[in-house]
Amino acid sequence: MKNKLIALLFATTMMSSAVAQDVAPPRCEYGELHLNAPEETKQFSFLIGDYKIHLHKWLGEDWSPPQPGVTARWNGWYGLGGMAVVDEWFHPDPAQDPDASRGINVRMYDADADEWDMMWIATSGRQVQDLRAKVIDGVLTMWQEYPDRPNFRATFHIEDDDHWSRVTLAKDEDGEWVKTFKLSATRISCE
């Protein structure tokens, strides 16, 4: 009985270690929204936190199962004294590959233009991209201004406090926007 108990504890510990190494530890210090930040800053507040990301491909009628074994990581916090949302992307999660491709985005709301100004740079391309976003027909929608990328859109969908997704769209041969990929986010607990 004692040997079985030791074997069970060992197996449980090994399983816990494997799960724990699936994602890097969460940041858990996310800052606070500045009292004078535009109210619209809350539109991207769902990014605040650490998220495990599963990638899905659109199959024409439904999404594919998550890519097996590999997860990305997305984390966000209030930066610039709470006047901006800053978020990082890692693919795959640094726990899976410490040299993972990564990028960072700074998002600030421009009240005069009634849209988001965002700057993105990543280790893979090392090119600053100028992105914009605004709520269009009730959906937070993002596009790229520079370098010009007219065949790209992304929409954000909030399911609950712990789950959201970003759906990438591209124009088909008829010029209609169609789904291509989905990044499905699940919050990583700080507990």
N, C-alpha and C positions, 0 to 999 in steps of 0.2 A: 504494500500500500504506500509506504514511504517513497519508494522509487517511482511509483506512478505519479505521486503528488509532485515530486521534484521534476519529473519529465514534463508534466502539465505546466508547472510554473515556468520552466525553461522555454517551452513552446510559446506560451503566452507572452513572455518577455521578448522573444525573438519576433513574434508577430507585431507587438507594440513598437519595437525598434524599427521594423520595416515600414510600418505605417508612418511613424514619426519622421523617418528619413525621406518620405515621399514629397514633403514640402519643407522649405526652410522655415525657421521660427518667425512668427509674425512680428511686425514692427511695434505695434501696440501703443505708440505715441503718435497721435494723429493731429495734434494742434486743435485750435478752435477757430470757428468762423469769427471774423472781426465784426464788432457791433455796427460799423459803418459800411460793411460790404454790401454791394447791391443785393437785393432780395433774390434776384435770379441766380446768384451763386449757389443757392440750394438746389438748382436743377441738376448739378453734378455731385451733390452730396452723397449719392449712392456709391460713388467711387471711394469714399473715405473708409479705409480699412484694408485688410489683406484678403485676397481672394485666390482660390485655386481655380484655374481655368481649364475647361475641357473644350476641345475643338470639334466642330461638327460640319459636315459638308451637306449642302442642299441636294437632295436626290430627285427633285422634281415634284414630289408630293409630300415628303416628310424629311426630317433631318436624319443623317447617319448616326449610328451609335458613336459615343466619344472615341477619339483616337486612343487605341489601347496603350496603356503603360506610360504615356507621356502626358504631362500636364504643364501648362504654362502658369505664370504667376503675375498678378496685377495687384499693385497696392497704391493707395492714395492717401494724401494728408492735406491739411490746410497749410499753404505756404505763404510767403511774403506777408507774415504777420496776420494771416487769416483773410487776406484779400484775394487769394487765388487757390485753385485746386491743383496740386502737383501729383502726378501719378507716374509710376514706373511699370515697365513690362519686361518680363523675363521669359524666354522660350528656349529650352524648358526651364522649369523651376530650378533655382540655384542648388537645391538639394540633390537634384538629378544630374546636374552638370554645373560645377562652379564657374566655368568659363562660358556659360550660356549667353547667347545674343541678348542684348538688353537695350532699352530705350527709356527716355524720360519726356514727359509732356508737362507744360505749364499752361493752365487754362484760366483766363480772366474774362469776365463779362464786360463788354463795351456797351454802355447804356446809350451812347450817341448813335451807334450803328444797330442797336437792338439785336446783337448777336455775340457769340463767344469768339474771342481771339485765342488761338492756341498755337504753340510752337512745340514741335516734336523733333527730337534727334535720337538716333540709334547707333549702336556700335557697328551694325552691319552696313549701313549706307553712309554714315557720317555727313549727311546732308540735312540741314534744317528744313523742315516742312512747315508751311503756313497752313493751318487748318482752321475751319470756322464751323460753328454750329448754332442752331436755333431751334425752337419748337415750331414744327411745321405740321399743320393738321393734327395737333395734339401729341406729336411724337418728336422727341429730341433727335435731331438729324444733323449729321456731320458731313462735311465735304472738304476737299483740298483745293486751296488757292494757288500755292506755289510749292514745288513746280506744278504746273498745270496738269490736272488729272481729271478730265471731264467724265471719265467712265467709273468714278468712285463715289459711293455714298455709304454711310453707315447709320444705322438707327439703334437707339438704346431703349431697352425694355426692362422695367423694374417689376419683378414678381413679388418680392417682399423684402424685409430688412436684410435678409441674408443671401438673396439670389437676384441676379440681374443678367442680362445678356446684351451683347452687341452683335447686330446682324449686318454683314457686309453685303452691299448690293452692287450690281454692275448692269450696264445696258445690254440687252440682247440684240439680235440682228434687226429687230423692228424698232429699236430705240426705247424699249420699255425697261424700267428698272425691275430686275429679278434678283432673288436671294441667291447668294453663293456660299457663304460661310457664316457660322455662328460661333461666337465665343461665349460659353456658358459659365457664369461665375457663381462660386459658392464661398461664403465667408469662412475664413479660418479664425477660429476662436482664440482669444487672448488668454483664456483660462488654462 
